Amino acid sequence: MASSLTERIAALDWHSLQQQLDEQGYAAFPSLISENDCEELIATYGQDDLFRNTIQMTRYRFGEGEYRYYQAPLPSLLQELRESFYPMLAQTANRWQEMLGREAIYPATLPEFLAQCHDQGQLRSTPLILKYEIGGYNCLHQDMYGEVFFPFQVVFALNQKEKDYRGGEFLLIEQRPRAQSRGHVITLEQGAGLIFPTSYRPVQGTRGYYKNTLRHGVSTITSGTRYSLGIIFHDAK
């Protein structure tokens, strides 16, 4: 196994992942974060100085649960994840732009992209950790946060389904023009992750490509406590 997290990300089968993104809109990958690192990330939840904001989901009718946005500068592991995933996903993002007849607009590196966010007043960091206890869930939504947004995000499971919690499947709903919506139910092993669209994906039609809107959420936790890590690449206003 490659020694560093950056090397492990580079060693993923990116040809297959990009093909899955093109064909089905999302792509799962095997465990990248060790059990120890997952436990250390869960332990950060109680360290208030690491976070810029805490959201009680019930208050905003987002669901039932809680999530916390990490403060910049990010913990080193999160920074490495964000910087290492971005370049390969930027390639796919630009290809999707071209499929839709648009200009390729996403720069090659994360700092260049974040500079675009900052130019639009989007200065707040967005990587987050989410916590759900029994009865918790997350309503279907999109994570946009401003005029500039990256079309992909990545979520990691930080603890183990059926061992630490039950229920809590990741939900991805695709709205299709003039057709009923399609749903995907996805489960992940501890440390594994999922790449999925922030807002839409291009789909081949008889007259070229068109956009299908996607929203994501989490089904109800029936026992235990579920933790996950969200890597969002754009910053927020």
Secondary structure, DSSP 8 states (H G I E B T S, - for coil): --SSHHHHHHTS-HHHHHHHHHHHS-EEE---S-HHHHHHHHHGGG-GGGEEEEEEGGGGTSEE-EEEEE-SS--HHHHHHHHHHHHHHHHHHHHHHHHTT------SSHHHHHHHHHHTT--B---EEEEE-TT-EEEEE----SS---SEEEEEE-S-BTTTEEE--EEEEEE-TTS--EEEEE---TT-EEEEESSEEEEEETTEEEEEEEEEEE--EEEE-EEEEEEE-S-B-
